[in-house]
Amino acid sequence: MPTRELRIRPLTGLPELREGDELGRLIAEAASPGADEVVVISQKAVSKVEGRVRLLAEVEPGSRAVALAEDLDKDPALIELVFAESVRVVRAERGVLITETVEGWVCANAGIDSSNLAEGEVSLLPLDGDASARRIRGEIEAASGSAPAVVIADSFGRAWRVGQADIAIGCAGIEPLADWRGRSDRQGGELSATVIAIADELASAADLVRDKDSGVPGAVISGLRDLVVADDGPGSGPRRRAAEDDLFR
């Protein structure tokens, strides 16, 4: 992979997003991203336009959710939504609920989040982050003639580390991984385990130019011409470690 210099500009000028908005067109009008750039957009923005926002007051929790909510000191309605968005509970203790989502992400509360929403509202993760990225990319191209890569980012906590970092939960127009296995390092030694999480690194880099209270839903990254591809690519799926290769499952 060559050395490169990046420019990251915040994605400003978008209106308050609502269900049904054509997010790609709005991004094209606000930022005019080029075909050799990468648009990183927050999960929250995508969930809003896809109607993935719920009112907790409208959720009726079942007995299992009520029991677990009492143990964890959480809202039973939130727990019910977590169950609906998950295929299994990974860990539930000390006020923390980690689950595996229907799409395969292992994260707190199935990725359900209440930040920057009206009182009592929560956002759910997109049903299919890769499909969302492909749609947004297509909308940008239809509006501007350019098809930049698109990465959908969300903040995840990390095992063994304090704090959160943004990762990619969907992508289009970029290979999510750079596999260096079988290639040589600078000294000529063969690399046997190096697989670089390109899409995750872009998600985290974009987060550096927007504070959580800024109202800025993403960023545009320049300088990655060699990474943007014409087709949509494999999406974020290859980043999920298979259960048989996971030492912790």
Secondary structure, DSSP 8 states (H G I E B T S, - for coil): ------EEEE--------TT--HHHHHHHHH---TTSEEEEEHHHHHHHTT-EEEGGG----HHHHHHHHHHT--HHHHHHHHHTEEEEEEEETTEEEEEETTS-EEEGGG-B-TTS-TTEEE---S-HHHHHHHHHHHHHHHHS---EEEEEEEEEETTEEEEEEEEEEEESB-S-EE-TTSB-TTS-B-SS-EE-HHHHHHHHHHTTS-TTS---EEEEES-TTTB-SS--STTGGGS--GGG-TT-
